């Protein structure tokens, strides 16, 4: 009986831990992207120097360099000059700094530099969990064969800011550093749950067909590794896709696979505006009919709310198209191709807090929720150690699930209640 009960409780606990991990991973993958910006990725370090990589808006690495502004070399002025030259040359508008070792020292150099130069540059501190795992992986070696581990890591930190989802899917979710007890639970169940989570997120957001890596494409419904690679190869040979129909020319793309995947693949500047929406190609004729009945083009229908209000969905019902489909189509026309992830907020830690010794009880500080567990939430306040907000301190009421109160990467204000240095 004891063994029975124990295994039953263990199973429950495992399911609980896997659920927590799934929720956290969803929040992490659904962080807002910073699109259309050239980003300088900064992987901070002491002895080996800070690795920098400039990445253009499509995720292509333009340049990499190593600077030594931190101890023991402390070549601050030289580093500032190098960074300023890169900002000028590539028109960088934002610096993405990894939050690992030497992050606060690097931040100090960056803030000084931003004050001294005429260019408008912002900086954002990014969670670099898993960047080192990625940079040593087979995938990174294939992607950047000529780079060393540090350069790959800097490129990954830059891309995490541009599109967290596209970058984080390349890393084994267990290495991302959210969740609890992930190494103690049934690994195959955990993997299944996490793969499902990643797939749901990727399909919810949709993927830009002209910039997505083959790895990201494998998570799209209907595409396996081989087909995803074929799409990337076709794109490399024939240039960017101009319409979803062109997908049919990709080797081994059958009608069934096309039907499953097309609605999740977006083409931002396509001739047909519906190619940048979640409307499925087999429903295009419905939208075209709606536009025709109103005497306008599809583009005008998408742009004009007044026109959309005149649509009577019941007129378009047919044996194959029901009301739910029509509602989905109308909803998508309201916000064509809009990213469900929302805009990004810039964040800064308190300048006066650099190590645990700077903390005083009663201080109020800005922080970022870095992990959520069943017993509370961990918050990064810009020092090496994360603070814990216990479940009982999260709200002025009884809390059974921390996810009801906070979410991963949420920006919060915290009050220091106790510091136990040892």
C-alpha positions in Angstrom: 0.0 0.0 0.0 2.8 2.4 1.0 4.5 1.9 -2.4 1.2 2.3 -4.2 0.4 5.5 -2.5 3.9 6.8 -2.9 3.9 6.1 -6.7 0.5 7.8 -7.0 1.7 10.9 -5.2 4.9 11.0 -7.2 2.9 10.8 -10.4 0.7 13.7 -9.3 3.7 15.7 -8.4 5.3 15.0 -11.7 2.2 16.1 -13.6 2.2 19.3 -11.4 5.8 20.1 -12.2 5.3 19.4 -15.9 2.3 21.7 -16.0 4.2 24.5 -14.2 7.0 24.1 -16.8 4.6 24.2 -19.7 2.9 27.4 -18.4 6.3 29.1 -17.8 7.6 28.1 -21.2 4.5 29.5 -22.9 5.0 32.9 -21.2 8.7 32.9 -22.1 8.1 32.0 -25.8 5.3 34.6 -26.1 7.4 37.5 -25.0 7.0 40.6 -27.3 9.5 40.8 -30.2 11.4 43.9 -31.3 10.9 43.9 -35.0 12.6 45.9 -37.7 15.6 47.0 -35.7 19.4 46.4 -36.1 20.5 45.0 -32.8 23.9 44.7 -31.1 24.1 41.6 -29.0 26.5 41.8 -26.0 27.6 38.7 -24.2 29.3 40.0 -21.1 32.3 38.3 -19.4 35.4 39.3 -17.4 38.6 37.5 -18.3 37.7 36.4 -21.8 36.2 39.8 -22.8 32.7 40.7 -23.9 31.6 39.2 -27.3 29.6 41.5 -29.5 27.6 40.7 -32.6 25.6 43.0 -34.9 22.4 41.4 -36.3 20.3 43.0 -39.0 16.4 43.1 -38.8 16.1 39.7 -40.6 18.4 38.0 -38.1 21.6 38.0 -40.3 24.9 38.5 -38.5 26.8 41.5 -40.0 29.8 41.7 -37.8 31.4 40.3 -34.6 34.1 41.6 -32.3 35.5 41.1 -28.8 36.1 44.1 -26.4 37.6 44.1 -22.9 36.0 46.9 -20.8 35.7 44.7 -17.7 38.3 43.5 -15.1 41.1 42.4 -15.4 41.9 44.3 -18.6 39.6 47.3 -18.1 40.1 48.8 -21.5 37.0 50.9 -21.2 37.8 53.8 -23.6 39.0 51.4 -26.3 35.8 49.3 -25.9 33.6 52.4 -26.1 35.3 53.5 -29.3 34.8 50.1 -30.9 31.1 49.9 -29.9 30.5 53.5 -31.1 32.1 52.7 -34.5 29.8 49.6 -34.9 26.7 51.7 -33.9 27.6 54.3 -36.6 28.6 51.8 -39.3 25.5 49.6 -39.0 23.0 52.1 -37.7 22.3 50.1 -34.5 19.3 51.3 -32.6 19.3 49.0 -29.6 21.8 47.0 -27.6 20.8 43.6 -26.2 22.8 42.7 -23.1 22.9 39.2 -21.6 22.2 39.0 -17.9 25.1 36.7 -17.0 28.4 37.3 -15.3 29.7 40.9 -15.7 26.3 42.1 -16.8 26.2 45.1 -14.4 29.8 46.1 -15.2 28.9 46.0 -19.0 25.7 47.9 -18.3 27.7 50.7 -16.6 30.0 51.0 -19.7 26.9 51.0 -22.1 25.1 53.7 -20.1 28.2 56.0 -20.1 28.6 55.4 -23.8 24.9 56.2 -24.6 25.3 59.5 -22.7 28.4 60.5 -24.6 27.3 59.7 -28.2 24.9 61.7 -30.5 23.1 58.6 -31.8 19.8 57.6 -30.2 20.4 54.1 -28.8 18.5 52.1 -26.1 19.7 49.0 -24.3 17.7 46.1 -22.9 18.9 43.4 -20.5 17.9 39.9 -21.9 17.8 36.6 -20.0 20.6 34.6 -21.5 19.6 31.2 -20.0 20.5 28.5 -22.4 22.6 30.7 -24.7 25.7 28.7 -23.9 23.9 25.4 -24.5 22.7 26.7 -27.9 26.1 28.0 -28.9 27.8 24.7 -28.3 25.0 22.7 -30.0 25.1 21.0 -33.4 22.4 23.4 -34.7 24.6 26.5 -33.9 27.6 24.9 -35.5 25.6 24.3 -38.7 24.2 27.9 -38.6 27.5 29.6 -37.8 30.3 27.2 -38.9 32.9 30.0 -39.0 32.1 31.5 -35.5 33.4 30.4 -32.1 31.1 29.7 -29.2 31.2 33.3 -27.8 30.3 34.9 -31.2 27.4 32.5 -31.6 26.2 33.3 -28.1 26.3 37.1 -28.8 24.3 36.6 -32.0 21.7 34.5 -30.0 21.4 37.3 -27.4 20.7 39.8 -30.1 18.2 37.6 -31.8 16.4 36.9 -28.6 15.4 40.5 -28.4 14.3 40.6 -32.1 12.2 37.5 -31.9 12.3 35.5 -28.7 10.1 32.7 -30.1 12.2 32.0 -33.2 15.4 32.0 -31.1 14.3 30.0 -28.1 12.8 27.1 -30.1 16.4 26.2 -31.0 17.3 25.4 -27.4 16.2 22.3 -25.5 13.5 23.7 -23.2 15.1 22.1 -20.2 18.0 24.4 -20.5 16.0 27.6 -20.5 16.0 27.8 -16.8 12.3 28.0 -16.0 10.3 25.5 -14.0 11.0 23.3 -11.1 12.5 19.8 -10.6 12.7 19.3 -14.3 15.5 16.8 -14.1 13.6 14.6 -11.6 10.4 14.0 -13.7 9.7 11.5 -16.4 11.8 12.9 -19.2 9.7 11.5 -22.1 6.5 12.9 -20.6 8.2 16.3 -20.1 9.6 16.3 -23.6 6.2 15.5 -25.1 4.5 18.2 -23.1 7.1 20.9 -23.9 7.2 20.0 -27.6 3.4 20.4 -27.6 3.7 23.8 -25.9 6.3 25.0 -28.4 4.2 23.9 -31.3 1.1 25.6 -29.9 3.0 28.9 -29.5 4.6 28.8 -32.9 1.2 28.1 -34.6 -0.5 30.8 -32.6 1.9 33.5 -33.6 2.5 32.2 -37.1 5.9 32.3 -38.9 7.4 34.7 -41.5 7.9 32.3 -44.4 10.8 34.4 -45.7 12.9 34.6 -42.6 12.1 31.5 -40.6 14.9 28.9 -40.0 14.3 25.3 -40.9 14.2 24.5 -37.2 11.4 26.9 -36.5 9.5 25.7 -39.5 9.5 22.1 -38.2 7.1 23.2 -35.4 4.4 24.3 -38.0 1.6 21.8 -38.4 2.1 19.5 -41.4 5.9 20.3 -41.8 8.5 17.7 -40.8 12.3 18.3 -40.7 12.7 17.3 -44.4 10.0 19.5 -45.8 11.1 22.4 -43.6 14.6 22.1 -45.0 13.2 21.9 -48.6 11.4 25.2 -48.0 14.6 26.9 -46.8 16.6 25.4 -49.8 13.9 26.6 -52.2 14.1 30.1 -50.7 17.9 30.1 -51.0 17.7 29.2 -54.7 14.7 31.2 -55.8 14.7 34.2 -53.4 11.8 35.2 -51.1 8.4 33.7 -51.5 5.9 36.2 -53.0 2.8 34.1 -52.4 1.6 31.1 -50.4 0.7 29.4 -53.7 4.5 29.3 -54.5 4.8 26.7 -51.7 3.4 24.1 -54.0 6.6 24.3 -56.1 8.7 23.1 -53.1 9.8 19.5 -53.6 7.7 17.0 -51.7 5.0 19.6 -50.7 1.8 17.7 -51.2 -1.8 19.1 -51.1 -2.3 17.6 -47.6 0.8 19.2 -46.1 0.0 22.5 -47.9 -3.6 22.5 -46.4 -2.2 21.9 -42.9 0.7 24.5 -42.9 -0.3 27.3 -45.2 -2.5 29.2 -42.7 0.4 29.5 -40.2 2.9 30.8 -42.7 2.9 34.6 -43.2 4.3 36.7 -46.1 4.3 40.3 -44.9 4.7 42.1 -48.3 2.7 39.6 -50.4 0.7 40.8 -53.5 -2.4 39.2 -51.9 -2.9 40.9 -48.5 -4.5 37.6 -47.2 -1.1 35.9 -47.4 -0.1 37.8 -44.3 -3.2 36.7 -42.3 -4.3 33.5 -40.6 -7.0 33.2 -43.2 -6.5 29.8 -45.0 -6.0 29.8 -48.8 -9.0 27.6 -49.2 -11.1 30.3 -47.6 -9.7 33.1 -49.8 -12.7 32.8 -52.2 -15.1 33.7 -49.3 -13.2 36.9 -48.5 -13.0 37.7 -52.2 -16.8 37.2 -52.5 -17.4 39.5 -49.5 -15.3 42.2 -51.1 -17.0 41.7 -54.5 -20.5 42.0 -52.9 -19.4 45.3 -51.2 -17.9 46.6 -54.5 -14.4 47.0 -53.1 -11.0 45.2 -53.2 -9.8 42.8 -50.5 -7.1 45.3 -49.4 -9.8 48.0 -48.9 -12.0 45.5 -47.0 -9.1 44.9 -44.6 -8.3 48.6 -44.3 -11.8 49.9 -43.8 -13.7 49.0 -40.6 -17.0 50.6 -41.9 -17.0 48.2 -44.8 -16.4 45.2 -42.6 -19.4 46.1 -40.4 -21.7 45.8 -43.5 -20.8 42.1 -43.9 -23.6 39.7 -43.2 -21.8 36.4 -42.4 -24.9 34.2 -42.7 -25.0 34.9 -46.4 -21.8 33.0 -46.9 -22.8 29.8 -45.1 -22.4 26.6 -47.2 -22.2 22.8 -46.6 -18.4 23.1 -46.1 -18.2 26.5 -44.3 -19.9 26.9 -41.0 -20.4 29.9 -38.7 -17.3 29.4 -36.6 -15.1 29.5 -39.7 -16.8 32.7 -40.8 -16.4 34.3 -37.4 -12.7 33.4 -37.4 -12.2 35.0 -40.8 -14.0 38.2 -39.8 -11.9 38.3 -36.6 -8.7 37.9 -38.6 -9.7 40.7 -41.1 -9.9 43.1 -38.1 -6.2 42.6 -37.2 -4.5 41.0 -40.2 -1.3 39.3 -39.3 -1.1 41.2 -36.0 1.2 39.6 -33.5 -0.6 38.4 -30.4 2.5 39.1 -28.4 2.0 42.9 -27.9 4.6 45.6 -27.9 7.9 45.4 -26.0 8.7 47.5 -22.9 12.2 48.8 -22.2 13.4 48.1 -18.6 16.2 49.3 -16.4 17.5 47.9 -13.1 18.3 50.2 -10.2 21.7 51.9 -10.9 22.8 51.8 -7.2 22.4 48.0 -6.7 25.1 45.9 -8.1 25.8 43.1 -5.5 23.9 41.6 -2.6 25.9 43.8 -0.3 24.1 46.9 -1.7 20.7 45.6 -0.5 19.0 47.1 2.6 15.8 45.8 4.2 12.9 48.0 3.2 14.4 49.0 -0.2 12.0 49.2 -3.1 13.4 48.1 -6.5 12.4 47.3 -10.0 12.7 43.7 -11.0 11.8 41.1 -13.6 10.1 37.8 -12.8 12.5 35.2 -13.9 10.8 32.0 -12.8 7.6 30.8 -11.3 7.2 27.7 -9.1 4.4 26.3 -7.0 5.8 28.0 -3.9 6.4 31.5 -5.3 8.1 33.6 -7.9 11.8 34.4 -8.4 12.7 37.9 -9.4 15.9 39.2 -11.0 16.8 42.6 -9.5 20.1 43.0 -11.4 22.4 41.2 -9.0 23.8 37.7 -9.3 21.2 36.1 -7.0 17.5 36.2 -7.7 15.1 37.1 -4.9 12.2 34.9 -3.9 8.7 36.2 -3.4 7.0 33.5 -1.3 3.5 32.5 -2.2 2.2 34.1 1.0 3.7 37.5 0.0 2.5 37.7 -3.6 -0.9 39.4 -2.9 -3.1 40.7 -0.1 -5.2 37.5 -0.4 -4.8 33.8 -0.3 -3.0 32.6 -3.4 -3.0 29.0 -4.5 -1.3 29.5 -7.9 1.4 32.1 -8.4 0.5 32.3 -12.2 -2.8 34.1 -11.2 -0.7 37.0 -9.9 2.5 37.2 -11.9 3.8 36.0 -15.3 7.4 35.3 -16.5 9.3 38.4 -17.6 6.7 40.6 -16.0 8.2 43.9 -14.8 7.4 44.4 -11.1 8.4 46.5 -8.1 9.6 44.6 -5.1 10.3 45.4 -1.5 13.3 43.8 0.3 12.0 41.9 3.4 15.2 40.1 4.3 18.7 39.4 3.1 20.5 36.3 4.2 24.0 36.7 2.8 25.2 33.3 3.9 
